[in-house]
Amino acid sequence: MSPLVSSTDELTGTADATRRAPALPIEDRRAMILDAVIPLLLEQGADITSKQIAEAAGIAEGTVFRAFGDKDTLIRAAAEKFFDPEYVRSGLRGIDPDDSLESKIAQVIDIFRTRLRGVMRIMAALGRQEPPPRPEEDRAGEIMAQIFAPEAERLALSPRRITHFIRLVGFSSAIPQINEVDTPFTSEELAQIIVHGIMKEESE
């Protein structure tokens, strides 16, 4: 038996619990902190505290400052990560191509809605007047082609055009002034209209 660990420690795991976890590489640590900050930033804006950030990331406050220097630098880095189109692409990649067509379209609308609402909130938090520039190469269409591959032969539009149209629907329906009616359209309702149109099905 090791002289540094008592028999009680071996049974209860006390010694392991008090040992420090292995340090993460700085880039991994920064990425973990950013992933924890983005939901806080979307919910509360730039008024979040370093204590809230540390609690969300499960680390000490000092670790936050060692990784980013100050809170403003951290918030700007979190905003840039959220503005990165890869944040949307990763959500699109999570859609199962084997889901029903309506379900897939509803999920895509949800992703675009969340994207616009988040961008607007973060812009307000940072005092930005203009949205982040869109990249010249929009790879969302490539991912959408994979999502809709099972229905490819039945679709009237290309994946690129479908992406553009669903983005229009998702973004516009995310704006309260546009979709703020007695009963706002849900993503599922919009998906149904996209697939079936506004006409009633004819009875046989």
Order of alpha helices (4+ residues) and beta strands (2+ residues): alpha-alpha-alpha-alpha-alpha-alpha-alpha-alpha-alpha-alpha-alpha-alpha
